[in-house]
Amino acid sequence: LGRPELAVLRRIFGLGAFGYALLHFAVFLFFDLALDFSLLAEEVVERPYISVGFAALLVLTPLAITSTRGFQRRLARRWVTLHRAVYLAAVLAVIHFLWLVKADAREPLIYAAVLGVLLGARLIRRGASAPRPSR
């Protein structure tokens, strides 16, 4: 959003999102599947909302691992490219929530709208700062 004071919170929010996703997955694996990994593989293949949620967790995992300043230095520009995957993870998480809900989709639609507004603002902001081609 172009707010430098929010930049210091990005890592906290990102790791919080990863922690929530990991806990959500662990609860599903423990309580719903009784730690049956063969059943997990079946569920991921058979249920699209679980596939999408699992994909979001897989996208978030390398982002959490490489969130340290040391990885930022080692990966340099590749770190920025890698961490743009957070947009994919956010879209996957919203799709997961939308497909999960059976009756009242208002809450996941609110999340989708908020994500749409934030991503739209990001695109507009990037477009405004893009260099203009010379004639």
PAFITOR-181565 format. One line per 5 residues: number of its first residue (from 0); their letters; for each residue x, y, z of N, C-alpha, C. Coordinates in nm, 3 decimals, m for minus. Layout:
% PAFITOR-181565
NUM = a = X:Y:Z:X:Y:Z:X:Y:Z  ...
This chain:
% PAFITOR-181565
0 = lgrpe = 0.081:m0.121:0.000:0.000:0.000:0.000:0.085:0.126:0.000  0.216:0.109:m0.010:0.303:0.226:m0.011:0.320:0.290:0.125  0.296:0.216:0.229:0.307:0.266:0.366:0.427:0.200:0.433  0.539:0.272:0.445:0.660:0.210:0.502:0.641:0.161:0.645  0.554:0.224:0.720:0.532:0.179:0.858:0.467:0.041:0.864
5 = lavlr = 0.400:0.001:0.754:0.340:m0.133:0.750:0.442:m0.239:0.708  0.549:m0.197:0.644:0.650:m0.291:0.594:0.711:m0.373:0.707  0.726:m0.314:0.824:0.787:m0.387:0.936:0.695:m0.498:0.985  0.568:m0.492:0.951:0.473:m0.593:0.996:0.456:m0.709:0.898  0.514:m0.695:0.779:0.495:m0.799:0.677:0.541:m0.937:0.723
10 = rifgl = 0.661:m0.944:0.782:0.712:m1.074:0.826:0.623:m1.132:0.936  0.580:m1.048:1.028:0.494:m1.094:1.137:0.364:m1.150:1.081  0.302:m1.075:0.989:0.177:m1.123:0.929:0.199:m1.249:0.847  0.308:m1.253:0.772:0.338:m1.369:0.689:0.361:m1.495:0.771  0.442:m1.482:0.875:0.466:m1.598:0.961:0.341:m1.635:1.040
15 = gafgy = 0.261:m1.536:1.075:0.133:m1.564:1.141:0.040:m1.641:1.049  0.035:m1.602:0.922:m0.048:m1.673:0.824:0.002:m1.816:0.806  0.134:m1.833:0.798:0.189:m1.968:0.785:0.158:m2.050:0.910  0.175:m1.991:1.027:0.146:m2.062:1.152:0.000:m2.105:1.159  m0.090:m2.015:1.119:m0.233:m2.049:1.118:m0.259:m2.163:1.020
20 = allhf = m0.202:m2.154:0.899:m0.224:m2.258:0.798:m0.169:m2.392:0.845  m0.052:m2.390:0.907:0.008:m2.513:0.957:m0.075:m2.573:1.071  m0.123:m2.488:1.160:m0.209:m2.535:1.270:m0.341:m2.590:1.214  m0.399:m2.520:1.117:m0.523:m2.564:1.053:m0.504:m2.702:0.991  m0.392:m2.721:0.921:m0.360:m2.849:0.860:m0.340:m2.957:0.967
25 = avflf = m0.267:m2.924:1.074:m0.241:m3.021:1.181:m0.370:m3.065:1.249  m0.460:m2.972:1.274:m0.590:m3.006:1.335:m0.667:m3.099:1.243  m0.670:m3.068:1.113:m0.738:m3.154:1.015:m0.676:m3.293:1.013  m0.543:m3.298:1.009:m0.473:m3.426:1.004:m0.495:m3.507:1.131  m0.492:m3.442:1.245:m0.505:m3.512:1.373:m0.649:m3.551:1.404
30 = fdlal = m0.740:m3.455:1.399:m0.878:m3.481:1.443:m0.965:m3.544:1.334  m0.949:m3.503:1.211:m1.034:m3.557:1.105:m0.979:m3.686:1.044  m0.849:m3.696:1.034:m0.788:m3.811:0.967:m0.715:m3.905:1.060  m0.709:m3.873:1.189:m0.643:m3.958:1.290:m0.500:m3.994:1.248  m0.429:m3.896:1.191:m0.290:m3.912:1.147:m0.271:m4.021:1.043
35 = dfsll = m0.375:m4.051:0.966:m0.367:m4.152:0.860:m0.321:m4.083:0.731  m0.192:m4.098:0.701:m0.134:m4.027:0.586:m0.183:m4.082:0.453  m0.220:m4.210:0.449:m0.276:m4.264:0.325:m0.413:m4.202:0.300  m0.488:m4.180:0.407:m0.617:m4.113:0.394:m0.598:m3.967:0.354  m0.490:m3.905:0.402:m0.459:m3.768:0.363:m0.437:m3.761:0.212
40 = aeevv = m0.359:m3.853:0.159:m0.333:m3.855:0.015:m0.463:m3.870:m0.063  m0.552:m3.958:m0.014:m0.683:m3.976:m0.078:m0.765:m3.847:m0.076  m0.768:m3.782:0.040:m0.845:m3.658:0.055:m0.792:m3.548:m0.037  m0.661:m3.536:m0.045:m0.601:m3.433:m0.131:m0.639:m3.457:m0.277  m0.641:m3.584:m0.319:m0.674:m3.616:m0.457:m0.824:m3.601:m0.484
45 = erpyi = m0.908:m3.644:m0.391:m1.053:m3.651:m0.415:m1.129:m3.522:m0.386  m1.079:m3.438:m0.299:m1.154:m3.318:m0.260:m1.079:m3.192:m0.305  m1.135:m3.123:m0.404:m1.065:m3.006:m0.459:m1.035:m2.898:m0.355  m1.124:m2.875:m0.260:m1.097:m2.770:m0.161:m0.979:m2.806:m0.072  m0.958:m2.936:m0.048:m0.842:m2.979:0.030:m0.716:m2.967:m0.055
50 = svgfa = m0.726:m3.001:m0.182:m0.612:m2.988:m0.273:m0.564:m2.843:m0.279  m0.658:m2.751:m0.290:m0.623:m2.609:m0.301:m0.565:m2.559:m0.169  m0.623:m2.598:m0.057:m0.570:m2.559:0.073:m0.431:m2.615:0.097  m0.411:m2.740:0.057:m0.280:m2.802:0.072:m0.178:m2.732:m0.017  m0.219:m2.695:m0.138:m0.130:m2.621:m0.228:m0.091:m2.486:m0.166
55 = allvl = m0.186:m2.420:m0.103:m0.156:m2.291:m0.037:m0.052:m2.311:0.073  m0.067:m2.418:0.151:0.031:m2.447:0.256:0.168:m2.476:0.196  0.171:m2.550:0.086:0.299:m2.580:0.020:0.365:m2.454:m0.035  0.285:m2.359:m0.082:0.341:m2.232:m0.132:0.396:m2.150:m0.016  0.326:m2.150:0.097:0.369:m2.071:0.212:0.495:m2.126:0.280
60 = tplai = 0.518:m2.256:0.271:0.629:m2.318:0.342:0.766:m2.261:0.304  0.802:m2.253:0.176:0.934:m2.194:0.146:0.940:m2.045:0.181  0.826:m1.978:0.179:0.826:m1.837:0.217:0.858:m1.822:0.365  0.802:m1.909:0.448:0.831:m1.904:0.591:0.977:m1.941:0.618  1.026:m2.042:0.549:1.164:m2.086:0.569:1.263:m1.976:0.531
65 = tstrg = 1.233:m1.902:0.425:1.327:m1.801:0.374:1.293:m1.660:0.422  1.221:m1.648:0.531:1.177:m1.515:0.576:1.282:m1.439:0.657  1.395:m1.502:0.684:1.496:m1.436:0.767:1.580:m1.337:0.684  1.645:m1.247:0.752:1.732:m1.149:0.685:1.850:m1.220:0.616  1.895:m1.329:0.676:2.003:m1.405:0.616:1.965:m1.458:0.479
70 = fqrrl = 1.845:m1.514:0.468:1.798:m1.562:0.338:1.775:m1.445:0.242  1.730:m1.332:0.294:1.712:m1.215:0.208:1.846:m1.177:0.144  1.953:m1.177:0.223:2.085:m1.143:0.171:2.135:m1.249:0.072  2.121:m1.378:0.110:2.172:m1.485:0.025:2.099:m1.495:m0.108  1.969:m1.476:m0.106:1.891:m1.491:m0.228:1.881:m1.363:m0.310
75 = arrwv = 1.906:m1.249:m0.246:1.903:m1.117:m0.311:1.775:m1.097:m0.392  1.787:m1.074:m0.522:1.668:m1.048:m0.605:1.576:m1.169:m0.614  1.635:m1.288:m0.608:1.553:m1.410:m0.615:1.460:m1.420:m0.495  1.499:m1.359:m0.382:1.414:m1.360:m0.263:1.284:m1.284:m0.292  1.295:m1.170:m0.356:1.177:m1.090:m0.390:1.087:m1.169:m0.485
80 = tlhra = 1.147:m1.230:m0.586:1.071:m1.310:m0.682:1.000:m1.425:m0.612  1.070:m1.495:m0.525:1.012:m1.606:m0.450:0.896:m1.559:m0.364  0.914:m1.448:m0.296:0.813:m1.402:m0.201:0.691:m1.338:m0.268  0.698:m1.319:m0.398:0.577:m1.278:m0.471:0.476:m1.391:m0.477  0.519:m1.512:m0.447:0.428:m1.627:m0.442:0.322:m1.611:m0.334
85 = vylaa = 0.341:m1.515:m0.244:0.241:m1.491:m0.140:0.106:m1.454:m0.201  0.109:m1.390:m0.318:m0.017:m1.355:m0.385:m0.091:m1.480:m0.429  m0.018:m1.577:m0.481:m0.077:m1.705:m0.519:m0.134:m1.775:m0.396  m0.058:m1.776:m0.287:m0.105:m1.840:m0.164:m0.233:m1.776:m0.114  m0.242:m1.644:m0.122:m0.363:m1.575:m0.076:m0.483:m1.612:m0.161
90 = vlavi = m0.465:m1.616:m0.292:m0.575:m1.654:m0.382:m0.617:m1.798:m0.354  m0.520:m1.888:m0.339:m0.551:m2.028:m0.309:m0.626:m2.042:m0.177  m0.586:m1.965:m0.076:m0.653:m1.972:0.054:m0.797:m1.926:0.044  m0.823:m1.822:m0.032:m0.961:m1.774:m0.049:m1.043:m1.877:m0.125  m0.986:m1.936:m0.230:m1.057:m2.041:m0.304:m1.087:m2.159:m0.213
95 = hflwl = m0.990:m2.198:m0.131:m1.009:m2.307:m0.035:m1.128:m2.278:0.056  m1.135:m2.157:0.108:m1.244:m2.119:0.198:m1.378:m2.116:0.123  m1.378:m2.062:0.002:m1.501:m2.058:m0.078:m1.554:m2.198:m0.107  m1.465:m2.288:m0.148:m1.508:m2.423:m0.182:m1.544:m2.506:m0.059  m1.489:m2.469:0.055:m1.516:m2.541:0.179:m1.657:m2.516:0.230
100 = vkada = m1.702:m2.393:0.219:m1.832:m2.351:0.273:m1.943:m2.413:0.190  m2.039:m2.472:0.258:m2.148:m2.540:0.189:m2.273:m2.452:0.176  m2.304:m2.372:0.277:m2.432:m2.301:0.276:m2.417:m2.150:0.259  m2.364:m2.083:0.358:m2.357:m1.937:0.359:m2.218:m1.891:0.317  m2.205:m1.845:0.195:m2.074:m1.807:0.141:m2.040:m1.661:0.165
105 = repli = m2.117:m1.592:0.247:m2.091:m1.448:0.267:m1.952:m1.422:0.323  m1.911:m1.494:0.426:m1.781:m1.468:0.486:m1.666:m1.490:0.388  m1.659:m1.605:0.319:m1.549:m1.620:0.223:m1.557:m1.519:0.108  m1.677:m1.477:0.072:m1.689:m1.375:m0.033:m1.637:m1.240:0.016  m1.653:m1.211:0.144:m1.595:m1.089:0.201:m1.443:m1.095:0.193
110 = yaavl = m1.386:m1.211:0.230:m1.241:m1.229:0.219:m1.196:m1.212:0.074  m1.273:m1.270:m0.020:m1.239:m1.259:m0.162:m1.243:m1.114:m0.207  m1.344:m1.039:m0.161:m1.356:m0.898:m0.198:m1.239:m0.817:m0.142  m1.205:m0.840:m0.015:m1.093:m0.768:0.046:m0.964:m0.800:m0.029  m0.942:m0.927:m0.060:m0.822:m0.966:m0.134:m0.823:m0.901:m0.272
115 = gvllg = m0.938:m0.900:m0.338:m0.949:m0.837:m0.469:m0.915:m0.689:m0.464  m0.966:m0.619:m0.363:m0.937:m0.477:m0.348:m0.787:m0.454:m0.323  m0.729:m0.534:m0.233:m0.586:m0.518:m0.203:m0.498:m0.549:m0.324  m0.530:m0.657:m0.396:m0.451:m0.691:m0.514:m0.473:m0.587:m0.624  m0.595:m0.538:m0.637:m0.623:m0.433:m0.735:m0.546:m0.306:m0.704
120 = arlir = m0.544:m0.268:m0.576:m0.469:m0.149:m0.536:m0.320:m0.169:m0.563  m0.272:m0.290:m0.542:m0.132:m0.321:m0.568:m0.101:m0.308:m0.717  m0.190:m0.360:m0.801:m0.170:m0.350:m0.946:m0.174:m0.206:m0.994  m0.268:m0.129:m0.942:m0.279:0.013:m0.980:m0.154:0.087:m0.937  m0.109:0.061:m0.816:0.010:0.129:m0.764:0.133:0.092:m0.845
125 = rgasa = 0.146:m0.036:m0.881:0.261:m0.079:m0.963:0.253:m0.017:m1.102  0.132:m0.009:m1.158:0.115:0.049:m1.290:0.150:0.197:m1.292  0.116:0.267:m1.183:0.145:0.409:m1.175:0.295:0.436:m1.162  0.368:0.342:m1.101:0.512:0.364:m1.081:0.597:0.302:m1.192  0.532:0.232:m1.287:0.608:0.170:m1.397:0.663:0.277:m1.489
130 = prpsr = 0.783:0.257:m1.537:0.841:0.356:m1.630:0.763:0.358:m1.760  0.744:0.478:m1.813:0.672:0.496:m1.940:0.770:0.472:m2.056  0.725:0.402:m2.159:0.815:0.382:m2.274:0.840:0.514:m2.345  0.964:0.530:m2.391:0.998:0.654:m2.463:0.957:0.640:m2.609  0.932:0.754:m2.672:0.888:0.753:m2.813:1.000:0.778:m2.906
